[in-house]
């Protein structure tokens, strides 16, 4: 249930965030395109179709193994645009800087953003900067908006999943969330864990070429795989069942989650993609994922059925079946 004040848990990617979006934002804005609840809005535009998305990054700390807030901001928005099947083209960037932030830190972030944009094939074409008093900005916040172009005939949505479809993930889960929380809390592990932040537009284009009837793509960021699959199951009115033994997870991430009491399916990712495809195109989609940059560990992990609408289940390594719940409350605040 919604509280009378905004809590950190309202940004978790779980049930409280879903309620905030459905009960406040959706009612307040009341727009048909927004109501599709996809990562990027597909828009009719004179002479073409565009995809547009926006996001804000408040990760703490600003720098962590494998990435930083700058790379995170570029990759996250590029991936949201790409989930619609669009080719990302342009980004805007807005900075909120805290008084006292070291200029060298800002320069380091800008280099990271420039390199990520070059890798993704997008241009940063406009922006804005504001400075707030010390103690009110936590170093740096970044807002990005992205625009891409959609080819004719592409219409992907989380509401299009059908019984018999297959669920794929493009690689190991939980890397980003554990990398950030380990740095924040000063934890050390025997093996280094790095964020997976990466631009995935090239991978998505390859999968679309190999499996043209893909139902949808979704990047499992806040709330992880669990929230993503629950959103898809709810939007399509289907059941999704995942085989736990097929989901790729680095052993050091699995061990960290066990030590910290986290469900790896609920931990944030920033360089992974979920795809739902017709069964007859699943192997082609998997081969395309594995051949693309950042897709070497891709796997088929589950299937869609017409059982209990909106439910997601996990078949465990012990042969039992449990519900895969959305995250309730806040597991890892300030993760992206």
N, C-alpha and C positions, 0 to 999 in steps of 0.2 A: 504494500500500500504506500502511496505517496505521503511523505511527511509534510509538515507545514513550512519546512525550510530545506534548502538544498544541502545534501550530505555528500561526502566524498564517494560513497557507494553509488550515487546517481551517475557517476562517470565510469563505472566498472566494466560495462559491456554485458552485465547480467540482467536479472529480472527487474531490479530497481531502475536501471537505465531504460529498459524497455518500457516500463510503466510511465516514466517521465516523458519519453518520446510520444507514446500513444495517447496519453491522457492530457498532456499539456501542449507539446509542439504540434502534433498532428491536428488537434482541435483548434489551436490558435491560428494555424496557417491554412488549413483546409484546402489543399491543392491536390489534384488527381495525380500529377507526376510524382510529387513528394510521397503520396500514399503508397506507391509501389515499394518503397523502403529498400531500394537498391543502393549500392555503394556510390553509383554515379547516375545522374539523371540523363536520360536520352531525350533530346530535344529536337523538334522540327525547326529548321532554320532556312531562310530563303536560299535555295540552291544546294543545300546539304543538310546533314543531320549531325548534331553536336552532342558530345557528352561533357558534363560539367560536374565537378565535385569540389568540396572544400573541407579542410580539417585544421585543427589547432593542436600544437605539440607543447606539452608542459612537463616533459620527462625530467626526472631527478635521479641521478646526476646528469649534467649536460654531456659528459663524456663517459663512455663505458666500453668494454672490450668489443671490438669489431665495428663500432659505429659511434655516432654522436647525434645530438639533436638535429643537426643540419642534414645529414644523410637520411635520418629517419623521416624528416619532413618532406624531402623530395621523393623518396621511394614510396612513402605512404600514399601521397596524393597521386603519383603516377600509377600505382597499383589500383587505387580506387577507380581511376578513369579506365584503366585497361580491363577491369572486370566487366564493363559494359560491352566489350568487344571493340572499343574505339582505339585509335592510335593517338596516344598523348602527344600534344604539340607545345602548349604554352603553360607556364606557371606564373602566378603572382605570389609575392612573399611579403608578409607583414611581420615586423619585429616589435616586440615589447621588451625593452632593455631596462634592467635595473641599474639605478645609479650606483657606481662603484664597480661595475663589471669590468674585468681586465680587457683592454682593447685587443691584446694578443689572443684571448679566448674567442672574441668575436671574429677576428681574422681567420682563426683555425676553423670555425664553423662555416664561414663563407667559402673557404677552399673546399671543404667537404661537400657543400651544396653544389658548387660549380662542377666538381668531379662527378657527383652523382647525376646531375642533370645531363652532362656530356655522355655518360654511360647510357642513360635512358633515352637519349635523343630528343630531349625537350629543351626549350629556351625559357629562361627566367626573364620576363619582359616588363614587369611593373612591380612596384612594391611600396611599402610605407614603413616608417619607423617612429615609435613613440618611446619616451624615457619616463619611467616612474620613480618615485622616491625610494631610497634604500629601505629594504625591508618589505617592499610591496610587489616585487616581481620575480624573486627567486633566480636572479641571473639573467635569464632570457626565455621568453616564450616566442613561438613562431606560428603564424597562421599562413597557410598556403591555400590557393585555389588553382584548379587546373581545368584546361579545356582540351578536348580531343575531337577527332572527326570519326564518324561512324560510316562504314561502308553500307551501301544499299542492301537491304534484306537481313541485316543482323538485328535481332531482337532478343536479348538475353534477360532473364529475370529469375529471381529466387522463387517466383510463383509458378514456374513452368515445370518443376520436377514431376516425374510420372512413375507409377509402379513399374518395376523392372529396370529402372535406371541404376547406374553404378556410380559410386562416390570415389573420387581420387583425391589424394593430397600430394603436393609437389615435393615434400621432403620432411625432414625431422621436425618434430614439434617441441615447443617450449624453450628454444634456444634464447630468444630475445628476452623473455621475461626473467629467466634465471640469470642471464648475463647482467641485466640491470640491477636486480635485487641483490646479487652477490657483491656488486661494486658498492651499492648504497650501504649495505650492512657490513662491509668489510669482511665478507666470508671468503675463504680460500678453499679451493678444491684441488685434488691431485692432478686433474686435467683441466686446462683452460677452457672455459665456456664463453663463446662469443655470440653477440647478436647476429641474427640472420638478415638484418635489414638489406634489401636488394630490390632493384627494379625488375618487374616481371612481365612487362608488356611484350617483349620478344617471345617469351614462353607462351603467353596466351595466344598470340598470333599463330604460333606454330601448332598449338592444339586445335585452334579453330580450323586451320587448313587441313589437318588430319582427321578431325571429327566435326564436320560442319553442322551437325545437329546438337551440339552442346546446349544443354538447358541453361546453365549459369556458371559463373565463376564467383568466388567470394574469398577475400583474404581474411583469415581468422586472427584478427588483432585482439583488441580487448575482449575478454571472455573466452578467447581461444576457440578451439574446434567445437567445444560443447555449445557455446552460444551461437556460433555460425550454423551448425546443423539444426539446432532448435528453431532458429529463425527460418531456415529453408523449409523444414518440415511444417511449421505453422503457416507459412505463406502459401504452400502448395497443398496443404491438407493431406499429407502423407505420413507414413512412418519411415524412419531411417534407422537401419541397424548397422553397427560398426563392429568389426572383428578386432578386438584389442591386440591380438597377436600379429596383425598385419600393419598396424600403425607404426611408422618409423619414429623412434625416439633414441637419441644418443644416451648411452648408458650413464654418462656423468650427469646428464639432465634428469634422467629417471631417478638416480640416486639422490640428487639434490632435492627433488620434489618429495621423495620419501622422507628425507631428513627434516625438511621444512614443513611437511604436512600439506603440500599442495597436490591437487589433482592436475596432472600434466595436460589433460584435455581442456582445462580451464585457463591455462597459462598463455599469455599473449605471444604472438608471432608477428614479425614484420617483413618476412621475406618468403612466405609460403602462400600457396594458393590451393583452394578447394575447388574442384570441378565436379559437376554432375552431368553425366553423359548417357546416352542410350547404350544398353549392354553391348550391342553389336559393334559399337565404335569405341569401346573402352580400351581395347588393346592398342589401337592406333593412337588414341589420346595419350595413353601411358608411354608409348614409345616416343611420342613427340615431346612430352614432358622431360623424359630422361635424356633426350638429345639436346635439350636447351640448357643455356647457362642457369645454374642454381637448381636444376631438376634431377640430378643424378640419383637421389634417394626417393624419387616419386614411387607411389604405390597405390594399388587399388585396395581400399580399406572397408568398403561397405556397400549396401544396396538399399534401394527404395522399394517400399511395398505399400499396399493399401490397407494396412491394419489400423491401429488406433491413430487417427488423424492428429498430427502435430507432435507425436511422441518420437523420442530418439532413444535407442537401446544400445548397450554394449554387450557383446559376447566376450566373456572373460577367458583368460588363459586356463581357468579351471573348469570350463564348460558351462558355467552359470550365465545368466543374463540379468543385467541390471539397467536401471534407467540412467541415461546420461543427462544430468540436470544442467540447466543454465547456471552460471555463477550467481549466487545470492549474496548481496553485500559487496564488500571491497576486499579482494584478495591481495592485489599488488597495486597500491595507489601510485599515481604519477609514473606510469610505465610507458606512456607514449604521448 
